[in-house]
Amino acid sequence: MLHIVNGDSFGSTLRKSGIEGDILVWRESLYEGPLSALFTDEETRKARLEYFSARGVPSESFQSQTDFQEAALRQSSRYKEIVLWFEYDLFDQTMLIYLLQWFYKHGYVMNETNLQLVCIDSFQGVHPFKGLGQLTPKQTLELKGTWKPVSNEQLMLANTAWCAYASTNPQAILDLLEQDTSALPFLNRSMKCHLERFPSLTNGLSYIEQLTLEGLREGLNRLPLLFHHISEAVPDYGIGDSQYWGCLKDLYSVPDPLIAVTGPELPGYTSEGPVDFNQWLVELTPFGERVLSGSADCVARNGVNRWVGGCHLGGKLAVWRWDRSSQQLVQK
């Protein structure tokens, strides 16, 4: 048996639980960075390596890890049973649809392998449930045998969903949401979260950026307070601290900053050891106040250079934006 899990924390817990089998920790974040439907093509890999290198991940480490993961997938047909362990949030759902579509496309090698899935948004006695990483080894053991066979319907839906998520045209997500996505129960709500990552039609802020500025206006000017505010407000994103620090950098490393951060350089993806996050002070700038009030547009002023799924947003004009009132994507 092979278990494919969503992170090192849960991988460690699973090893201690007594559930037998080898463990593959899927570490590649598909929440951010350059993407394509092919994903493993040389151009996309090179672009992702450059993206994560710029965020503090050593190039050799990134390359070796991605090579290892893809090799592990190619060798997975030697197992009689594969169990995928993932959660309800956007971070996990993007990994899940990638893996399921990979198995769908490589179905010819999976004929003798039983593909199983554990995907939950709650656990008895754990409130609020934020993810598998909260569980103890004993609680994890309770999930043994609860996994369900992955159906052909789920595989085909995951393939469609991945192609939509990784498309250069984000309208594909809206097309996806018009379909029946109930075979993957958490896909619909995670893709709706994904759409909220596009700049707002009103002021150019993504939903997380909007919540950040609102939190600062309320006096939440320390990193732990801000991150807790975001985590509680939008648990369906599954955003980690490293991803959030990157979001903050996008707000101050622009020609006209929306926030001011006082303190050392924010931690990177490979920072080690305990960090006192209270040492950073975050404040709204006058321009940030104007954007929050709706009297200014941050994309029109600063432009944007960001990947949202397979869509690259660049420049100041003709940028895909999310209109919350009509629930539509428009270009402005």
C-alpha positions in Angstrom: 0.0 0.0 0.0 1.1 3.5 -0.8 -0.3 6.6 1.0 0.0 10.0 -0.7 -0.5 12.7 1.8 -0.8 16.5 1.8 2.1 17.5 4.0 5.0 16.5 6.2 3.1 17.1 9.4 0.4 14.6 8.6 2.9 12.3 7.0 4.7 12.1 10.4 1.4 11.4 12.2 0.4 8.7 9.7 3.7 6.9 10.3 3.1 6.9 14.1 -0.6 5.7 13.7 0.2 2.1 13.0 -1.5 2.2 9.5 0.8 0.1 7.3 2.2 1.2 4.0 4.7 3.5 2.3 4.2 7.2 2.5 4.7 9.8 -0.3 4.4 13.4 1.0 3.2 15.6 -1.8 5.1 18.9 -1.3 4.5 20.8 -4.5 2.2 23.7 -3.9 -0.1 24.1 -6.9 -1.8 27.1 -5.1 0.8 29.5 -6.6 3.4 30.0 -9.3 3.4 29.3 -13.0 1.1 26.5 -14.2 0.1 24.8 -17.4 -2.2 21.9 -18.2 0.8 19.7 -19.0 2.6 20.9 -15.8 5.6 18.6 -16.2 6.8 20.1 -19.5 10.2 21.7 -19.4 9.0 25.3 -19.9 6.6 25.1 -16.9 9.2 23.4 -14.7 11.8 26.0 -15.5 9.3 28.8 -14.7 8.3 27.2 -11.4 11.9 26.7 -10.4 12.6 30.4 -11.0 9.5 31.4 -9.2 10.2 29.4 -6.0 13.9 30.2 -6.1 13.0 33.9 -5.9 11.1 33.0 -2.8 13.9 31.4 -1.0 13.7 27.7 -2.1 17.1 26.5 -3.2 17.0 25.5 -6.9 18.7 22.2 -6.4 16.2 21.3 -3.6 13.2 22.3 -5.7 14.5 20.3 -8.7 15.3 17.2 -6.8 12.0 17.2 -4.9 9.9 17.6 -8.0 11.9 14.9 -9.9 11.5 12.6 -6.9 7.7 13.1 -6.8 7.2 12.5 -10.5 9.4 9.4 -10.4 7.4 8.1 -7.4 4.1 8.6 -9.4 5.5 6.7 -12.4 6.5 3.8 -10.1 3.2 3.7 -8.2 1.7 1.0 -10.4 3.8 -1.5 -8.4 1.4 -1.0 -5.4 -1.8 -2.9 -5.1 -3.5 -0.1 -3.3 -2.9 3.7 -3.3 -4.7 5.9 -0.7 -4.8 9.6 -1.2 -5.3 11.8 2.0 -6.4 15.3 1.3 -8.7 18.0 2.7 -11.5 20.3 1.6 -9.6 23.5 1.1 -8.3 25.1 -2.1 -4.7 24.3 -1.3 -5.4 20.6 -1.1 -8.1 20.4 -3.8 -5.6 21.7 -6.4 -3.2 18.9 -5.4 -5.9 16.3 -5.4 -7.3 17.2 -8.9 -3.7 17.2 -10.3 -3.0 13.7 -8.9 -6.4 12.3 -9.9 -6.0 13.6 -13.5 -2.5 12.1 -13.5 -3.9 8.7 -12.6 -6.7 9.2 -15.2 -4.2 9.9 -18.0 -2.0 7.0 -16.9 -4.8 4.6 -16.4 -3.2 2.0 -18.5 -0.6 1.4 -15.8 -3.1 1.5 -13.0 -5.2 -1.5 -14.0 -4.0 -3.7 -11.2 -4.0 -0.9 -8.6 -6.9 0.1 -6.4 -7.1 3.8 -6.0 -8.7 5.0 -2.8 -9.5 8.4 -1.3 -9.8 10.0 2.1 -11.1 13.6 1.8 -12.8 15.2 4.8 -13.8 18.6 6.2 -14.6 17.4 9.8 -13.6 14.9 12.4 -15.6 14.1 15.5 -14.3 15.9 18.6 -12.1 18.3 16.6 -13.6 21.8 16.5 -12.9 23.7 14.5 -11.5 21.2 12.0 -8.8 22.8 9.9 -7.0 19.8 8.5 -5.5 16.4 8.9 -2.5 17.9 10.6 -4.6 18.5 13.7 -5.2 14.8 14.3 -3.2 12.6 16.7 -1.9 9.2 15.7 -4.8 7.6 17.5 -7.4 9.7 15.7 -5.7 9.0 12.4 -5.9 5.3 13.1 -9.7 5.7 13.4 -9.7 6.6 9.7 -8.2 3.3 8.7 -10.5 1.6 6.2 -12.8 4.6 5.8 -11.2 5.4 2.4 -13.5 5.0 -0.6 -12.6 3.7 -4.1 -12.0 6.5 -6.6 -14.6 6.2 -9.3 -14.2 6.8 -13.0 -16.6 9.8 -12.6 -14.2 11.3 -10.1 -11.2 10.7 -12.3 -12.9 12.3 -15.3 -14.1 15.3 -13.3 -10.6 15.8 -11.8 -9.2 15.8 -15.4 -11.8 18.5 -16.4 -11.1 20.5 -13.3 -7.4 20.5 -13.7 -7.6 21.6 -17.3 -9.9 24.4 -16.2 -7.7 25.4 -13.2 -4.5 25.4 -15.3 -6.0 27.1 -18.3 -4.7 30.4 -19.5 -8.4 31.5 -19.8 -9.9 31.6 -16.3 -13.4 31.6 -17.8 -12.9 27.8 -17.9 -13.5 27.8 -14.1 -16.9 29.4 -14.6 -17.7 26.8 -17.2 -16.6 24.1 -14.7 -18.9 25.5 -12.0 -21.9 25.2 -14.3 -21.4 21.4 -14.4 -22.3 18.8 -11.8 -19.2 18.6 -9.6 -20.8 16.6 -6.8 -18.5 13.6 -7.5 -15.8 15.7 -5.7 -17.8 17.3 -2.9 -15.4 20.1 -2.1 -14.4 21.1 -5.6 -17.2 23.6 -6.2 -16.5 25.7 -3.1 -12.7 25.6 -3.5 -13.0 26.8 -7.1 -15.2 29.7 -5.9 -12.5 30.6 -3.5 -10.0 30.5 -6.4 -12.1 33.0 -8.3 -11.8 35.4 -5.4 -8.1 35.4 -5.8 -8.4 37.6 -8.9 -8.2 41.4 -8.5 -11.6 42.9 -7.6 -13.4 44.9 -10.2 -13.9 47.7 -7.6 -10.4 48.3 -6.3 -8.0 45.7 -7.7 -7.6 43.7 -4.4 -7.9 40.0 -4.1 -10.3 38.8 -1.3 -7.3 38.0 0.9 -5.8 41.4 0.3 -9.1 43.0 1.0 -9.4 41.2 4.3 -5.8 42.1 5.2 -6.4 45.8 4.7 -9.6 45.6 6.7 -7.8 43.8 9.5 -5.2 46.5 9.6 -7.9 49.2 9.7 -9.3 47.3 12.8 -5.9 47.5 14.5 -4.6 44.0 13.8 -1.1 45.2 13.0 1.0 42.2 14.1 1.6 39.2 11.9 0.1 36.6 14.3 -3.0 38.6 14.6 -3.3 39.2 10.9 -2.6 35.6 10.0 -5.2 34.4 12.5 -7.7 36.9 11.1 -7.2 35.5 7.6 -7.2 31.9 8.6 -10.4 32.2 10.5 -12.2 34.3 7.8 -11.3 32.1 4.9 -10.5 28.6 6.0 -11.4 27.2 2.6 -8.2 28.6 1.2 -6.0 26.5 3.4 -3.3 29.2 3.0 -0.1 28.7 5.0 2.0 31.3 6.7 4.6 31.3 3.9 1.9 31.9 1.2 0.5 34.7 3.3 3.9 36.4 3.8 4.2 36.4 0.0 0.8 38.1 -0.2 1.9 40.8 2.2 5.1 41.3 0.1 2.9 41.9 -2.9 1.2 44.8 -1.0 4.4 46.6 -0.1 7.0 45.8 -2.8 5.2 47.9 -5.4 5.8 51.5 -6.6 3.0 52.8 -4.4 2.8 50.5 -1.3 -0.6 49.7 0.3 1.1 48.7 3.6 4.2 49.5 5.5 6.1 46.7 7.3 8.6 47.5 10.0 11.1 44.8 11.0 13.5 42.4 9.3 12.9 40.7 6.0 9.9 38.4 6.3 10.6 34.7 6.6 11.0 32.7 3.5 9.9 29.2 2.6 12.9 27.5 4.0 13.3 29.5 7.3 14.3 27.3 10.2 13.9 27.6 13.9 11.3 29.5 16.0 10.4 33.0 14.8 8.9 35.7 16.9 6.3 37.0 14.5 5.4 39.8 16.8 8.6 41.6 15.9 6.9 42.9 12.7 4.6 45.9 12.7 2.3 46.2 9.7 0.4 49.4 9.0 -1.9 50.8 6.3 -0.4 53.5 4.1 -2.4 56.5 2.9 -2.7 54.9 -0.5 -3.9 51.6 1.1 -6.5 53.6 2.9 -7.7 55.1 -0.4 -7.8 51.6 -2.1 -9.8 50.2 0.9 -12.3 53.1 0.7 -12.7 52.4 -3.1 -11.4 55.8 -4.2 -8.3 54.3 -5.8 -7.4 51.1 -7.7 -4.2 49.3 -6.8 -3.9 47.5 -10.2 -4.5 50.7 -12.2 -1.7 52.4 -10.1 0.8 49.6 -9.5 0.0 47.0 -12.2 0.1 43.3 -11.4 2.4 40.4 -12.0 0.9 37.3 -10.6 -0.2 33.7 -11.5 -3.7 32.7 -10.5 -3.9 29.0 -11.5 -2.8 28.8 -15.1 -3.6 32.5 -15.8 -0.8 35.0 -15.7 -2.0 38.5 -14.7 0.3 41.2 -16.0 0.3 45.0 -16.4 -2.3 47.6 -15.7 -4.8 47.1 -18.5 -7.0 44.3 -19.8 -6.4 42.4 -16.5 -8.8 39.6 -15.5 -10.9 40.8 -12.6 -13.6 39.3 -10.4 -16.9 41.1 -10.1 -18.4 39.9 -6.8 -21.8 41.4 -7.5 -22.4 39.5 -10.8 -20.1 36.6 -9.9 -18.4 37.0 -13.3 -14.9 37.5 -14.6 -14.3 40.6 -16.7 -11.3 42.3 -18.2 -10.5 45.8 -17.3 
